[in-house]
């Protein structure tokens, strides 16, 4: 018997237990809610949002034998294959790390490169091998570039209220990451910086260069904040466009979309 959750029916997702490893006889059963919690940690690299809240998860199933299957979808048939590969590979890694699973299969539907991506991820072949002769290399650099954009966008979200409250360039550049009041935006900025290996402790500068990690000077702050604002607006606009295109392409909401949006 297989537990299946289609896009039209879903309760609030549970939490994965956070432990690593899979294979062999399952020590405990793994529920669909565990799979969905794992998928909620997977982000669209460009939009910096979970694939669940974006509506990219069509269905998830876990059999009594511990076989998990996840089906994903994207806003268009021609979404960039490198972005798509990252999401499918990340989804596979997140789900297959759960305890209680014997096998994991992640399938990207309705995409021009779907067969190549699905086979490549299943074989753990990597992007360059999957698209041999077409890809210039693996995708670590692309992922880092988008994380830097996420840091810039997050800097705008955290600093804009401080500027509106009267913070001057000298005050802003003197602030540490632990100085602003706790918020979802601040936690997200800290996480993205940590993922890049940039300073992310309470005593590190609040405003940093997303490439070098060095603190931004008061003289450079106006240009830096303009770049941050432009990046944030661009990411939010692209997110809105992708949501609209996905709704136009598919009649039903994705798993976790209504709960997470």
WOCOR-V737450 format. One record per residue. N is the residue number from 1. SS is DSSP state (H for helix, E for strand, C for the rest). PSI is psi in whole degrees, 0 to 359 (NA if undefined). OMEGA is omega in whole degrees, -180 to 180 (NA if undefined). Layout:
N_SS_PSI_OMEGA ; N_SS_PSI_OMEGA
This chain:
1_C_138_-177 ; 2_E_132_176 ; 3_E_121_-176 ; 4_E_139_173 ; 5_E_107_176 ; 6_E_169_-177 ; 7_C_334_-176 ; 8_C_352_-176 ; 9_C_122_178 ; 10_C_133_169 ; 11_C_173_180 ; 12_C_133_-176 ; 13_C_145_175 ; 14_C_189_-178 ; 15_C_137_173 ; 16_C_156_-176 ; 17_C_355_174 ; 18_C_355_-179 ; 19_C_159_-176 ; 20_C_157_171 ; 21_C_149_177 ; 22_C_175_178 ; 23_C_159_-180 ; 24_C_195_179 ; 25_C_128_-178 ; 26_C_127_179 ; 27_C_337_176 ; 28_C_162_179 ; 29_C_148_178 ; 30_C_124_-177 ; 31_C_161_176 ; 32_H_325_179 ; 33_H_327_175 ; 34_H_317_179 ; 35_H_317_-179 ; 36_H_323_177 ; 37_H_322_177 ; 38_H_318_180 ; 39_H_332_179 ; 40_C_346_177 ; 41_C_353_-179 ; 42_C_130_-176 ; 43_E_149_165 ; 44_E_124_-174 ; 45_C_328_-178 ; 46_C_320_-174 ; 47_C_344_179 ; 48_C_42_177 ; 49_E_151_179 ; 50_E_144_179 ; 51_C_337_177 ; 52_C_309_-177 ; 53_C_335_178 ; 54_C_347_180 ; 55_C_20_-175 ; 56_C_353_-180 ; 57_E_114_-179 ; 58_E_314_-178 ; 59_E_162_176 ; 60_E_142_-179 ; 61_E_147_174 ; 62_E_123_-180 ; 63_E_167_179 ; 64_C_337_180 ; 65_C_358_179 ; 66_C_25_176 ; 67_E_122_-179 ; 68_E_139_173 ; 69_E_131_179 ; 70_E_135_177 ; 71_E_130_-178 ; 72_E_158_178 ; 73_C_160_-180 ; 74_C_166_-174 ; 75_C_328_-180 ; 76_C_164_178 ; 77_C_334_-174 ; 78_C_25_174 ; 79_C_143_-174 ; 80_C_128_-177 ; 81_H_331_178 ; 82_H_319_175 ; 83_H_314_-178 ; 84_H_317_-179 ; 85_H_316_179 ; 86_H_315_-178 ; 87_H_318_180 ; 88_H_316_180 ; 89_H_318_179 ; 90_H_321_178 ; 91_H_318_178 ; 92_H_313_-179 ; 93_H_317_-177 ; 94_H_317_-177 ; 95_H_317_-177 ; 96_H_343_178 ; 97_C_349_-178 ; 98_C_142_173 ; 99_C_149_176 ; 100_C_3_178 ; 101_C_141_177 ; 102_C_315_180 ; 103_E_155_177 ; 104_E_135_175 ; 105_E_129_177 ; 106_E_127_-175 ; 107_E_124_172 ; 108_E_123_-177 ; 109_C_157_167 ; 110_C_45_180 ; 111_C_141_-174 ; 112_C_332_179 ; 113_C_17_-175 ; 114_H_316_-178 ; 115_H_315_180 ; 116_H_317_180 ; 117_H_312_-179 ; 118_H_316_-180 ; 119_H_320_-180 ; 120_H_317_179 ; 121_H_318_179 ; 122_H_326_-180 ; 123_C_359_-176 ; 124_C_44_-172 ; 125_C_340_-175 ; 126_C_160_-176 ; 127_H_315_-176 ; 128_H_320_179 ; 129_H_321_179 ; 130_H_320_180 ; 131_C_52_-179 ; 132_C_130_-179 ; 133_C_347_179 ; 134_C_324_-177 ; 135_C_140_179 ; 136_C_339_-178 ; 137_C_192_178 ; 138_C_181_-166 ; 139_C_15_-180 ; 140_H_321_179 ; 141_H_319_178 ; 142_H_317_179 ; 143_H_317_179 ; 144_H_321_179 ; 145_H_317_-179 ; 146_H_328_176 ; 147_H_322_177 ; 148_H_321_176 ; 149_H_322_178 ; 150_H_323_177 ; 151_H_317_178 ; 152_H_311_-180 ; 153_H_319_179 ; 154_H_326_177 ; 155_H_319_178 ; 156_H_316_-178 ; 157_H_325_-179 ; 158_H_321_-172 ; 159_H_334_-177 ; 160_H_315_177 ; 161_H_327_179 ; 162_H_319_178 ; 163_H_318_179 ; 164_H_333_178 ; 165_C_358_175 ; 166_C_5_180 ; 167_C_132_179 ; 168_C_165_176 ; 169_H_319_179 ; 170_H_318_-180 ; 171_H_319_-177 ; 172_H_317_-179 ; 173_H_344_176 ; 174_H_349_-177 ; 175_C_149_175 ; 176_E_166_-177 ; 177_C_336_179 ; 178_C_359_-176 ; 179_C_317_180 ; 180_C_154_178 ; 181_C_146_-180 ; 182_C_140_179 ; 183_C_165_177 ; 184_H_319_-179 ; 185_H_320_-180 ; 186_H_318_178 ; 187_H_321_179 ; 188_H_318_177 ; 189_H_316_180 ; 190_H_317_-179 ; 191_H_316_-179 ; 192_H_320_177 ; 193_H_318_180 ; 194_H_321_180 ; 195_H_331_178 ; 196_C_355_-176 ; 197_C_19_179 ; 198_C_161_179 ; 199_C_128_-176 ; 200_C_11_178 ; 201_C_169_-175 ; 202_C_332_-175 ; 203_C_355_180 ; 204_C_154_-179 ; 205_E_143_178 ; 206_C_317_-177 ; 207_C_116_-177 ; 208_E_161_170 ; 209_C_123_-176 ; 210_C_354_177 ; 211_C_310_-175 ; 212_C_335_-176 ; 213_C_0_180 ; 214_C_148_177 ; 215_E_144_179 ; 216_C_137_180 ; 217_C_163_179 ; 218_H_326_180 ; 219_H_326_-178 ; 220_H_351_-173 ; 221_H_315_-178 ; 222_H_315_179 ; 223_H_319_180 ; 224_H_317_-179 ; 225_H_329_174 ; 226_H_318_177 ; 227_H_319_180 ; 228_H_316_-180 ; 229_H_316_179 ; 230_H_318_179 ; 231_H_316_-180 ; 232_H_316_179 ; 233_H_319_180 ; 234_H_315_-180 ; 235_H_316_-179 ; 236_H_321_178 ; 237_H_316_179 ; 238_H_324_177 ; 239_H_315_179 ; 240_H_319_179 ; 241_H_315_-179 ; 242_H_320_177 ; 243_H_316_-180 ; 244_H_317_180 ; 245_H_322_179 ; 246_H_317_179 ; 247_H_325_179 ; 248_H_326_-177 ; 249_H_323_-177 ; 250_C_137_-177 ; 251_C_330_-175 ; 252_C_152_175 ; 253_C_153_176 ; 254_C_164_179 ; 255_C_126_178 ; 256_C_354_-176 ; 257_H_312_-177 ; 258_H_324_-178 ; 259_H_327_-173 ; 260_H_340_-174 ; 261_C_NA_NA
